[in-house]
Amino acid sequence: MSEDLYSVVCTGKLKDGFSVEDVAAALAKTFPQLSAAQRQQIVQGNVRIKLAKSKPRAQALDVFVALDSCGVHCEIHSDALYAAAKAAAKAATTAKPAAGAKIKALPATRPEEDERWMRHALELARRAQAEGEVPVGAVVVHDGKIVGEGWNRPIALHDPSAHAEMLALRAATAKLRNYRLADCTLYVTLEPCVMCAGALTHARITRLVYGAADPKAGAVQSIYDVIANPRLNHRIDWQGGVLADECGTLLRDFFRARR
């Protein structure tokens, strides 16, 4: 069984009764070797705990129980181990982190680059708005260049799957002549739905950056956790909230005008 199967993933959700302040204080006490930035990553979620190669199963149990005691919601790829970890966490009164366990930091954020491409996605969203479609735009970037772009067009194309992300993915795979989009980042103005999040996973997109959250249909963290679920064989690093106010305002103005 692969080492990755035992990896512990922090989902960004907190256990009932724990505040962000409670969790931060508990992490500082339980994991003193971590920096403040690493502890913040655990609270925000989408972080995988990298285990030492020796006895990964035992370490996964220890780390899960330790994080659970701090109020952090975690998951494990192996269903059997996940069940055992939950039982152990329920029975535990004290917990200590496993020796050798390390936080696998997410890729460094690139605010200027992310904003640049998100502004391009916003331009595409405005094209959708001009066509009477819900204003969402998406762009796929590879090696600093656009390889695919799209905007919502389900009405014009008579296609319920013609979301901005889907069209951008199709354009990118055609451009790169590969149905896999490794080392690519997709920028989209709205948190992807279940359909689009599933397509991103199948395409093996490396990174996702989105603007506004979608509290009604978001499949990254708002309603579902599709792209970083440890039970999937591919997990996508993601960053939300880039130019969120501008992306959200465009959507709100669109729907307000239609009422």
N, C-alpha and C positions, 0 to 999 in steps of 0.2 A: 504494500500500500504506500502511495507516495507521501512524502513529507508534507506537501501542501494540503493533503487531506486533513491533517491535524491542525492546520493553522487556525488561530483564534482571530475573529474579525469583530472589531468594535463597530456597531451599527449607527452610533450617534444618538441612540435613544437612551433615556435614563429610566431606571427602575422607579416604580411608584413610591412616592414619599421622599425622593431625593431631589434636591435643587442642584443647579449648576455649581453653586458655591460649596455645597456639601460634597459633591463628587470631586471637585478640584482639591479640596482640603484632604479628602481621603486618599486621593492618588498621590499627593505630595508626601503623605505619611507612609503609604504602602510601597511606593516606587520612588524612593529618594534619589535614585540614580538617573531618573529622567529629568530633562530640562522642562522649564515651564511651557515652552513651545510644543514639546512632545506630549505633555499632559493635555494641553489644549486640543491637540489633534485627536486624542482619544475621546474627549468630550464631544467634539464635532462629528466624529465618526469617519467611516471609510478608511480605517487603518487596520492593517494586518499585523499581528504579532509574529515575528519571525522566531522560530524555535531552533535550539541547537540540534544537531543531527542525532545525538545520542538520546534515546528514550523520549522521542517527541510526543508520544501518547500521554505519558505521565506528566510531562511539562505542560501539555495543552490543558489537562485537568487542573493543574495547579494555577496556571495563569487565569483560566476561566473563573475559578473560585475566587481568586484574589481580586479580579476586576469586578466580579459580581458583588463582592463584599463592599466595594467602593461605590456601588450604585450604577455601574456601567452595564448596559445590555450588550451581550456578545452572542455570537453564533460560531458553530464549528461545522466544517464541510461534511464530516462523517456524521450521519444521522445517529448511529449507535453511540458514538463518543459524545455527541451533543446531549443525548438523553442521560448518559452517565454523568456528564458534567453538571447538568441541571440538578440531578439528584444529589450530587456531592455538594453543590452550592447550597442547596436547601438544608442539608444536614450540618454544614460547617458553621462553627461559631467564630473561628479565627482562620485567617488564611495568609499565606506568605507567597510572594511571587517566585516562580521557578528560577533557579540559577541558570544563567545562559540565555534566558529569554530576552529578546530585544525588540524594540519598536521599529517596524519598517516604515520609515518616513515616506510620506507622499512626495511626488515630484515637486520641486520648488515652484511656487506660483510665479506667473509671469504677468503682472498686472498691465504693463504697457502693451505687451503683445496681445494679451487676452482682450483688452479694450479695443484695440485696433480691429481685430477680426470680428468682435461683437458689433462694432459700428457698421461693418460691412453687412453682417447679418440683419441689422436694423434697416439698412437700405433695401434689402431684399424683402423684408417684412412690409415695408411701405409699398412695394410693388404689388404684394398680395392685397393690401388695403385698397389700392387704386383699382384693382380688378374685382373688388367686392368680396374678397376672401378674408377670412380671419387673418390678421396681420402677424404672421410668424415667418421668420426667415432663418435659413441655416447654411453653413458653409463648412466644407471639409478642407483642412490644411495639412499638407505634407511637405516637410523640409522647407517650411517658410513660404510655400506657394499654394494658391488655391487649386485644388484638383476637382472640386465639385461644389455646386451650390444649388439652392432650391428655395422656393417659397410656397406657401399653402396654395394648392390648386385643385382641391377635390371637386369643386363645383364646375370649373372650366373643363376639367378632364373627365368628368363623370366617373370619378374614381375615389372611393372612400379612403383608400390607402395613400392618396397623393398629398401626404403631409410634407412640410418643408424638409424634415430630416430624411424621409424616404427618397425624395427626389435628389437631394444632395448626395446620399449614399449611392444611388444608381448612377449618377453622373461621375462620381469618384471611382467606382469600380470599373466603369467603362473607360475612363481616362487612364487608369493604372493597369487595366487589363488583368484584374485580379479581384476575385470576390472577397478576399481578405484585405482589410485596411489596417494592417499593423503599422505602427509608428505614425498614425494619423490622429488628428484632433478634430472633433466636430464641435462647432460653435452654433448654438441655436438660441433664439430670443425667449423661448418658453420651455420650461421643464418638460422633457419628453413624456408621452403617454406610454401605456403598456406596449402597444404595437411597435412604436419607434424604439423604445428601450430594448425590446427583444431583437429588433433588427440590428441595432448597434452591437449587441452581444454576439449575434451570429457573424457580423462583419469583422469581429475582433478589433474594433476601434480601441486605440490605446487610451485616449483621454476624451472626456466630455466636458464642455463648458457651456452653461446655460445662464440666461438672464433672470427672468421672473419665475418664481415658483408657481406651480399650478395646484392649488389646494383641492381642486375637484377631480383631477385626473392624473396628477403627477406620479410618475413611476420610478423616480429616483429616490425621493425621500418623503414627499408630501403624503401620498396614499400608499404606495408600494415601494419596495426596494428590489428592483429588478437587476440593475446593472452591477451591483456590488454584492449580491447574495452569495455567501460562501458555498452554497450547494450547486452553483453553476460552475461549468468548467472554464469560464472566462469572466474575469471581473474587471471593470473599467474604473480607472481613476477619474474623479470628477471634481468640478468646482462650480458651485452655484452662486447666484447673486451678482454676476458681473453686469454692470449697467442695468441693474434690476429696476430702478425707478423709471428709466426711459422705456425699457421694454414693457413694463407694467402699464405705464401711462398710455402707450400706443394702443394696447389691448383695451383698456378701460374706455378710452375715448371712442374707439371703434364700436363697442357694444352700446355705449351711451347714445351714440348717434343713431343707432338702429332701433332704439326703443320708442 
